[in-house]
């Protein structure tokens, strides 16, 4: 309700301010509901509004470029909020009670935020903050504000959760422990919100490439191979991209299988984690394919260093929006050489293929329920789900121009 009520709360300096669509009817309805609830749950609504306002200020906090990858002190107006005993930690998992009887101590409430945050690398400079819960735990969270609409990430996580429910209820997929790793996404405005920090994970790009100093796994194990920077340079300089790609493949061998050799030293443990990785890739690939999930570069896929499962983040490019990018994404999911290398000698055959089939089978069986959720997404006035009229016109003109060029070439060949 608070997110809907804040539907028009977008920073004036936001570069893509005009791309966020505000449903004023929903905003007014949410405000009326909050006003009605305040009459008999005033303390809860008041504390929740205080917490949301602080999180929005944190997400929109201005930082300098030199603050990247450093800790900065939070302003007093953010640090001073303490002891909201009626508000749970937003990224904590609270078991649902069908009787709605949540007694004291049944959930960790918000005790406050740490005095400093870590500013992460990125266009919008997201901040990693620690939230103190009444249970004594520190909940790491990512405060994000910028051009990405976190409402899209939130509904995608809801979809993943529904798919996981169906996978758990089917014998074959439950036996294989198939599922998509999820995390909490809590939008407070169209452009600001909080995400659960997935502890114990590392982006595939960080493991494979690392920094320019160490070169990651490719630098450690790719003896005699080209460096990542040389591969990028070669791809950009050579006119024939197919030949350039083949040359890069010959001189830049996959190394992801070393991830399991480094971390899981016992043979049985190594086999178990490699199996978990393959199953996780299969399930997430099929679910991502069904919803048209794009932008799956190596920094948007995390791998859990304890379980070897993959976690997909940054879910803003969905429903085949990747086809509308300057360089269209024509692949249904990420299945590059390094991804396959982690599966072992059988590659995509065997475990991966069978798990893909089982996942798709369960989704097909429950297609009515899944389509109901997807239709809600489609008819929701979040304009970014669809192709804008301007982009559609540009796309149509490009398609017509390509068609005319092809037709002209054929006529020249005939004559």
Protein Blocks (a to p, Z undefined) as FASTA:
>chain_A
ZZmmmmmmccfklmklmmpccdfklmmmmmmmmmmmmmmmmmmmmmmmmmmmmmmmmmmp
ccdfklgopacdddfklmmpghifkbccfkbccdddfklpacehiaccdfbdcfbdcdde
dfklpaddddddfkopacdddddddjbdfklmmmmmmmmmmmmmmmmmpmklmmnopacd
ddddddfbfkbccddddehiacfklmmnmpmklopmmlmmmghiacfklmmmmmmmpmbl
mlmmmmmmmmoccfklmmmmmmmmbfklmmmmmmmmmmmmmmmmmmmmmnopghiafklp
ccdfklopacdehjlbgghllmmmmbdcfbfbdcdfklmmmnojnlmghjlmmmmmmmmm
mmmmmmmmmmmmmmmmmmpccfklpccfklmmmmmmmmmmmmmmmmmmmmmmmZZ
